[in-house]
């Protein structure tokens, strides 16, 4: 999963992390790398990559369930 972190300094960093990583664990790691965090954006898969995942038997849960 791609995660974009915006730091308070104005610097932006993209991380590629396993989906199994806990959010708190990721946040602590990102803070160690670049300092104070302003915001974090989680990327959503594109329709094409979602279709490929579905063919492999991987299904994304709906936003609301």
N, C-alpha and C positions, 0 to 999 in steps of 0.2 A: 504494500500500500504506500502511495506517495503522500507525504505530509509536508506542507509548506509552513514554515515558522517565520513570523515577523517579529524581529527583536526591537526593543525600544530605541536602539541606536539607529534604526532605519535599515539595518542589514536584513536580508532575507536568505533563508537556507532551505533547500529541499532535502528531505530525508526519505529514504526508502526503508521501510521497516516491516517486519512480519506482522500479520494480523493478530498473532497470538500475544504480542507485546502489550502489557498493561499500559493504559493511558498515563498513569502516574509515573511509571517507570520511564516512559518516553519523555514526559515533560521534564523530569529531573535530568535525563541525559542531554536533552536539547539545551537546558539552562547551563549545564556544565560546558557545552560547546561554545555558546554564543552570548551568555549573560541573561539579563532580564528579558522575559518574553512579553510582547504586546498582544499577539494573537496567534492562533494555530488554525490552519485550514486543512481539512481532510479531503482528499480527492475522491470523486466518485468514478467508477469505471465507465468508459464510453460504451455506447450500445454495441459496438463491434466486439469489444473485449468481454462484455457481459454475455453476448451470444456464444462466444468461444467457450467461456466458462460453463455455460448451461449445457453445451454439447458434451462437456467432460463430466457432467453430473453434478456440477457445483451451482447452487441456486442462491441468489441474493434475496434476503428477506425484504419485504416491502417496508417503506419508511414508517408506516403505521400498521400495527398488527394487533 
